[in-house]
Amino acid sequence: MGLQGRRVLLCVGGGIAAYKACELARLLVKDGAQVRVALTPAAQRFVTALTFQALTGSAVAADIFCAEQELAAGHIALADWAELAVVAPATANLLARLRIGQADDAAAAALLAIDPRRWLLAPAMNEKMWASPAVEENVRVLRERGARMVGPAIGEMAERSHVGPGRMSEPAEIFAACQQALAPRDLEDVPVLVTAGPTREMLDPVRYLSNPSSGRMGYALAEAARDRGARVTLISGPVELPKPPQVDMVEVVSAEDLARAVGERLDGVRVVVMAAAVADQRPSKRASQKVKKKPGDETVTLVRTPDILASLGERAQRPLLVGFAAESEPTTWPMPSASPPTRSWCSERTERAGSWPGLSRRWRTPSGTWSASASHVRLRACASSWTKCVPGSPGQRRAACRTWRLHGAGPNRIGVRER
């Protein structure tokens, strides 16, 4: 369906990248969006109102003191009309004016009357201006108010002798960000808990065991859930990422800290996404002072950290759980459990061997053994799941598999296993 019928206000700032806004307007209109344009006085030195009027088929707001323009596309009328306000290019000057609430032209006045959570800013300026503490402060404040950012890109500047971050993102990238910003809010008010980043297991006050997780995936998942209307709690290990706006943030260090934080915030949560790279082991003892070098070999005893996802799965009333695993070697599907079950239980199931007619039938147990097909097959498994695989013909490379969980959830996914 795309952007059919969605209402987008395109505010164009005064920079050399303003010419790219013409292509952005064309892409939005082509996808079915209703587009109106507001130009700053500086923008009109690079592009004209007539160009955007021809591209969008609508009057352009270019002069806040023009009675005819205010009647056709007044700044308050534009603010009431727009579902999304895109600022491209968002120059250093325009970002500063948006931060302090200055409204001395049609574009800035319209934006001031729109909730910043409906702004999509595409910064564009010289890389030295982008690195300015003033610009960094303005961007931080606008993000905290809920404004979205796309870019800037890294590349050659208009001066050609300068290269770095500051180029406005390409129109196709800004268009994709518009689609994302206008995505359905199908998780409205759903409580979602996301974990992200690594954990650090301290050996002594200056050393720890950890992993190189950046936390970016977990933060992106939290932002995506927020954009779809969810009430998001993000529990993060030590990372170098800014706090996502409109997200409740909890900072932790160790796996035990993470387990405690998850347990304290689980009430009422409907979805838990465990994207954190949690350490599987920690030193059995933490030295109170730095461990000094000693002659000969040295040994560190490791013990298991809490298996947070497994403990959540054992709850009688549990939320929807999403987990991730990083492996360094090839694995078969489904992946074997990385650790033995935390409690002992078994399950049996019987199914007709002819349930998938026309195909040969064999069963693959969690231990990897196979049994011949028969009229009925009974499988007893003491693991997290069991799998029925149907090998393909001799010329096929893949075998279709169906996996059942043993806690009564029924068939829950179709997958493939390399032959």
N, C-alpha and C positions, 0 to 999 in steps of 0.2 A: 504494500500500500504506500510506502514511502512517506513523503511529506504532503500528500494530497490534502489540500484545504487548510494546512497549518499556517499560522500567521506569524511572519518573521519581519522584524524591523531591522534593517541594515543601516548602521551608523558608521559613516566613513570619516576617518580622521585625516589630517593633513600631512601626508608623507608620500614619498615616491612610490611606496607599495599600494597607493590608492588605486592604481590602474588594475590591480588584481581583484579589487572589489567588484569590478564590472563582470569578471568571469564568475565570481561567487554568486552574484545576482542571477546570472544566466543559469547556473546549475540549480539554484533553488527554484526558479520559475519552471525549469524543465522538469523537475521532480514533482510539480504540482502545488508548490507552496504559494501562498499569497505574500508578496514581498512589497514593502514600502521602504523608502530610503530617506534618511536625514543626513545632510552634509554640514560639516563645520565650515566656517569661512576659509580656513587654511586648505581644506580638502578641495574647495572649488578652484584653487590655483593649479590643481593637478588634473581634475576630472570635472565634468560639467553636469548640471542637473538634467539637461536634455538627454544625455547619454543614458542615465538611469531611468528616466521616464520612458524612453524607447524600449529599454530592456524589460521593465516591469509592467508597463502599461498603467502606472499610477503616478499621481502627482508627487513631487519630491519636496520635502521640507528643507529649504536652504536659507531662509531669512526669517528669523523669529519676529521681526518687526514689519513683515509684509502682511497686510490685512488679507489679501487674496490667498496667499499660501496658508496662513493660519486658518482661514475658513475651509480650505480644501484638505489640509493635513496638519491641523494644529498639534502642538507638541503634547498636550494633555490627551487629545483624541488618539494620538499615536500610542501613548502609554497605555490607555485603556484597551486599545485594539490588539496590541502585540502579545503573543504567547512567549516569544523569545526575542531578545535584543542582541544582535551580533555587532560587535565593534571591531571593524577591520578596515584599515589598520588602527590599532590602539597605540597611538604615539605616546612618548614620555609626557608630553604636555597634557594630553587628554586623560591619561591615567591619573596625573596629579589633580586635575580639575574634578575628576570623578570621586577621588578620595575625599576632597574637602567639600564636595557638594556644590561646586560652582556651576551655574546654569545660565551662561551668557550667550548661548547660541541654540539653534533648534535641536541639534543632536544631544547636547549635554542636558538641556531642559527636559527632553523626553526621557532620557535615561534616569534622571533624578527622580522621576515619577514612577519608575519601574523598580520592583523588588530586585536587589542585586543578585538574588538567587536565580533570576531569569536573564542574567547577563552572560554572554559568551565573548570573552576578550581575546583578540589575536594581536599580541604585542608586536611592534615593528619599530626598530631604532638601531643606531650604531651600537656595536658590541661594547664600546666604552660607556655609552649612556646606559645600556642594560645592566652593566656592572656597578653603576652608581649606587651608593648607599641610599640615596633619596628614592630612586626607582625601586630598589629592593624593598624598602619600607612601604612604599605605596602598593606594590604588588601583594605584599604580605597582608596588609590591612584589607585590601579588596577581596582577597581569598577568604579571610576570616569572616567577611560579611556574606560570603556565599557565592561570589562571582566565580565562574569557571574560566579556565585558561586553555588555550590551544597554542602550542609553540612557546617561545619563538624557535625557529629552526637555526641550525648552524650552517653557515656558508659565507659566500662572498657578499660584501656590502655594496651599496651603490657607488661608494668611493673607489671600489675595485682593489684598492691597496689594503683594505681591511677585511679580515676574515674572522668569524666567530659567531657566537649566539646573538641573535637580534633580527635575523631575517623573518619576515612574516611567513607563517606557514602557507603552503600552497592552497589554492582555492578548493581543491578536492579534499584536502585534509580538514579544512574548516567546515566544508559541507558535511563530511562524515561526523564531525563533532556536533553539528546541528541536529543530525539524525539521532545521535545518541542523547542529546539534551532533551529532545522531544519524544523520546521513547515512552511507551505506556508505563504508568506508575502502578503496575500490577502487584506490588508488594506494599501498598499503602498501609502504614502503621504496623507492619509485621515486625516483631522484635527479632533481630538477627545478631548473632555474636560471631565475630571473626577473629582468629588469631593470626599473627604474622611475625616474621623475623626469626632470628636465631635465639637460642638460650645460651647462657654462659654458666658453666659449672666450675666454681672457683677451686683451684688447687691450693693457693695461698693468696695473700692480699694483692699480689701483682701478676698472677698467672691464672689462666682458666682454660677449660676445654670448650670449644665452640665449633661453628661451621661458618662458611662464607655467605650464608643467606642474606640477601639485601632487604627482604621484606616487601619488595615491590609488588609481587603477586597478591599478597594478602591485602595490602593497601588498595590495590586496584579493585579487588573483590569488594572491599568495604565501600569504596566510592560507587561502584556499580549498583550495589544493593541500596545505598542511600539515594542514588539517582532514580531508582524505581520505587521510591517512597518508603523504604524500610526505616525503622528506628535501629540504628546500628551502634553496637558497642565493639570497639576495636581494642584487643589486648595485644600489645606489641612488645617483642623483645628489643634489645638495643639495636637501633638502626639510625641511619643518617637521612631520614626523610621528614618532610614537614607534616604536621598533623593535618589530616583531611578535615575540611570544614564540615560542620553539622554532623559530626561523629563523636560519640562519647569515647574518650581515649583513656586507656589504662596501660601504664608502662610497667613491665616486669623484667627480671634478669634471668632467674634460673627456672628449670623445669618445675620445681616445687612451687615457686612463685606463680608460675602460669597455671598449674593445677588448682592452686588456692583461688586465684582470681576468677577462673572459669566457674568453679563451684559456687563462689559467692554471687555470681551474676547470672546463674542459670535459670532461676525462677521466672516463668513466663516466656522464656525464649522459645521460639518455634523452629529456628534454623541455627545450627552451629557449623561453621566452616573452619576446619582446623588446617589452616595454611601455614602455621608456624613450623619451622624446622627445629623440632624439640630434640635435645640431646638424649640419646638412649641410655647413656651411662654418666656417672659422676664419680669423682674421687670419694672413696669411703670416708676419708678424713680430710678436713680443711685445716691447714696449718695456720696458726695465729700470726706467724711471722714468715717472711720470705724464706723458702727452703734453700739452703746453701748447697753448693756443689760438694760432692763427696768422692773419694777415690773409688774406682770400680763401677760396676753396674748399679743402677738404681731402679727400684720397682715402685709402680703406682698401682694400688688396688682399686678397681672400679666396681661400683654396684649399680643396679638398675635404677633408673628414674621412674616416676609414675607413668603408666600408660594411660594418658588422659582420654584418648578416644575410646579405648577398650572399656574403661570405667563408665563412660557415658553410655556406651552400647548396652551395658548390663542393667541400666535403670529400667524399671517397669514402665514409667512414663517418661519417655525420652523424646527430645526434639528430632527433627530431620538432621542427620549427621552427614557431613561431607568431609572426607579425609584425603590426604595426599601422601605419597611415599616417593622418596628419591632413591634410586638404585644405581650402582656403578657397574653392574654386569648385566648381560642379557637375561631376561626372565621369561617364563612361559605364562600363558594366560589360562586360568586366573592365577594371580601371584600367590605363592604359599604364604601362610601366616609368618610374619617376622618373629613372632614369639609364641610360646605355648599359650593355650587358653588360660585365662585367670581363674576359671572354675571348671570342674570336670562335668561334662554332660555328653550324651550321645543321642542320636536320632536315627530313625528308620523310615523309609518311604518305599512304597511299591508303585510301579507304573507299568502299564501294558507295553510290551516291547514293540508293538505295532503302532505306537502313538505317532510316529513320523513315517507314514506309509511310503513305500518306494525307495527307501534308503536303508543301507545296512546299519545295524544298531550294535553299539558296544558302549559299555560304561567305563568311565575313567574315575577312579576313586581319588580322594585327596592324597593318598600315598603314592599314586601313580600307577596302580595296577589296573588291569582290564579284565572284564568278564565277557564271555560269549553271549550273544543275544539268545533270548528264550521267550516263551509266551509271557512270562512276567519276570521282572528282575527286582530283587530286594537288596537294598544297599544299606549297610549300617556304617555310620561315620561319626567319629569323635573329633570334629574339627569345625571350622567356621562355615564350611559349605561343601557341597558335593556337586559334581558336574557330569552331565550326560553329553558326550561328544559323538557326532555322526560323521565319520570320515567321508570325504568326497571320493569321486572316481579316481582311478590310478593317474589320470592326467591332471588332476587338480592339485593345487598347492595348499589349499586351506581346508580345514575341517570346521563345520559349524558346531558350536557348543552352546549349551544352555545350563545356567547355573542357578541353583536354589540355595537360599540361606536356610540354616537349620533351626532358626528360632521362629519358624512358622510364617514367614513373610510371603511364601509362595514364589513362583517364578519371578525374578526381579531384573534380569537383563539377558540380552543375547550378545554373544561375543564370538571371536574367532581364535583359533589356536593354530599356530604354524605347524605344518606336518613335518 
